[in-house]
């Protein structure tokens, strides 16, 4: 394992712990001050304040959110962070299990400069509503 790989492995562990802390500010602290995240091609959340607001939204929807890092793939300063979260939807109380990924571009200081997050939004809605998988 290279020094870069070890640094990124540590980042993934710490980022996962930040989500599991329930603190949106902790999540945002892993981003560069002017970093951003775009989820499923949506509107970018920009800066640590924007990223904190995004995380607050997730915590409001899934207050018992538990995140697991399923793995990483590293190519220099570009990282694929694979994840699964579980928890219960705040309004419906239904259990959720959602998997997805984030594509990170890191800055020279090891902060996330840009993240492109992906998950199956239709599956999320289906689980929130308690509908069975069709097919």
C-alpha positions as CSV (number, residue, x, y, z in Angstrom):
1,X,0.0,0.0,0.0
2,X,1.4,3.4,-1.0
3,X,1.4,6.4,1.4
4,X,-1.4,7.9,-0.8
5,X,-3.5,4.7,-0.5
6,X,-3.0,4.7,3.3
7,X,-3.9,8.3,3.6
8,X,-7.1,7.8,1.5
9,X,-8.0,4.6,3.5
10,X,-7.8,6.7,6.7
11,X,-9.9,9.4,5.0
12,X,-12.6,6.9,4.2
13,X,-12.6,5.5,7.8
14,X,-12.8,9.0,9.3
15,X,-15.4,10.2,6.8
16,X,-17.6,7.2,7.6
17,X,-17.2,7.9,11.3
18,X,-18.2,11.6,10.7
19,X,-21.5,10.4,9.2
20,X,-22.0,8.0,12.1
21,X,-21.4,10.8,14.6
22,X,-24.7,12.4,13.6
23,X,-22.9,15.8,13.2
24,X,-23.4,17.5,9.9
25,X,-20.5,19.8,10.8
26,X,-18.2,16.8,11.2
27,X,-19.3,15.6,7.7
28,X,-18.6,19.0,6.2
29,X,-15.2,19.2,7.8
30,X,-13.9,16.6,5.3
31,X,-14.5,18.9,2.4
32,X,-12.3,21.8,1.2
33,X,-13.7,25.2,2.2
34,X,-15.0,25.7,-1.3
35,X,-15.7,22.0,-2.0
36,X,-19.0,20.8,-3.3
37,X,-21.2,17.7,-3.7
38,X,-23.7,16.9,-6.4
39,X,-26.1,14.0,-5.7
40,X,-27.8,12.2,-8.6
41,X,-27.1,15.1,-11.0
42,X,-29.0,17.5,-8.7
43,X,-28.2,21.0,-7.6
44,X,-24.7,21.3,-6.1
45,X,-24.3,21.9,-2.4
46,X,-21.3,24.3,-2.3
47,X,-18.9,25.2,0.5
48,X,-18.8,23.6,4.0
49,X,-22.0,25.4,4.9
50,X,-23.8,23.9,1.9
51,X,-22.4,20.5,2.6
52,X,-23.5,20.8,6.2
53,X,-27.0,21.7,5.1
54,X,-27.1,18.6,2.8
55,X,-26.0,16.3,5.7
56,X,-28.5,17.9,8.0
57,X,-31.2,17.0,5.5
58,X,-30.1,13.3,5.5
59,X,-30.0,13.3,9.3
60,X,-33.5,14.8,9.5
61,X,-34.8,12.1,7.1
62,X,-32.9,9.2,8.7
63,X,-32.1,10.2,12.3
64,X,-30.6,6.8,13.1
65,X,-28.5,6.7,10.0
66,X,-25.7,4.2,10.1
67,X,-23.1,4.3,7.3
68,X,-20.7,1.5,6.3
69,X,-17.9,2.0,3.8
70,X,-18.1,-0.9,1.4
71,X,-14.7,-0.1,-0.1
72,X,-12.7,2.4,-2.0
73,X,-11.0,2.5,-5.4
74,X,-8.1,4.9,-5.8
75,X,-6.6,6.5,-8.9
76,X,-4.2,9.2,-7.7
77,X,-6.3,12.0,-6.2
78,X,-9.5,10.5,-7.5
79,X,-11.4,8.1,-5.3
80,X,-14.6,6.0,-5.5
81,X,-16.1,5.7,-2.0
82,X,-18.6,2.8,-1.9
83,X,-21.2,2.9,0.9
84,X,-24.4,1.5,2.3
85,X,-26.5,3.2,4.9
86,X,-29.3,1.7,7.1
87,X,-31.7,3.4,9.4
88,X,-35.4,4.3,9.6
89,X,-37.2,7.1,7.8
90,X,-38.2,9.8,10.2
91,X,-41.8,10.2,9.0
92,X,-42.8,6.7,8.0
93,X,-40.5,4.8,10.5
94,X,-39.9,2.2,7.7
95,X,-36.5,0.5,7.6
96,X,-34.1,1.7,4.9
97,X,-31.0,0.0,3.3
98,X,-29.5,2.1,0.5
99,X,-26.2,1.5,-1.3
100,X,-24.4,4.0,-3.4
101,X,-21.1,5.7,-4.1
102,X,-19.4,9.0,-4.2
103,X,-16.7,9.9,-6.7
104,X,-14.2,12.2,-5.0
105,X,-11.6,14.6,-6.4
106,X,-9.2,15.5,-3.6
107,X,-7.2,18.7,-3.2
108,X,-3.5,18.8,-2.3
109,X,-4.4,18.8,1.5
110,X,-6.5,15.7,1.3
111,X,-9.9,17.4,1.5
112,X,-12.7,16.5,-0.8
113,X,-12.8,19.2,-3.5
114,X,-15.7,17.7,-5.5
115,X,-18.0,14.8,-4.9
116,X,-20.5,13.3,-7.2
117,X,-22.8,11.0,-5.2
118,X,-25.0,8.3,-6.7
119,X,-27.8,6.1,-5.3
120,X,-31.0,4.6,-6.6
121,X,-33.6,7.3,-5.7
122,X,-36.5,5.2,-6.9
123,X,-35.5,2.4,-4.5
124,X,-35.1,4.9,-1.7
125,X,-38.7,6.2,-2.4
126,X,-40.0,2.6,-2.6
127,X,-38.5,1.7,0.8
128,X,-39.8,4.9,2.4
129,X,-43.3,4.1,1.1
130,X,-43.0,0.4,2.0
131,X,-43.7,-0.8,-1.5
132,X,-42.5,-4.2,-2.7
133,X,-39.9,-4.4,-5.5
134,X,-41.8,-4.8,-8.8
135,X,-40.6,-7.1,-11.5
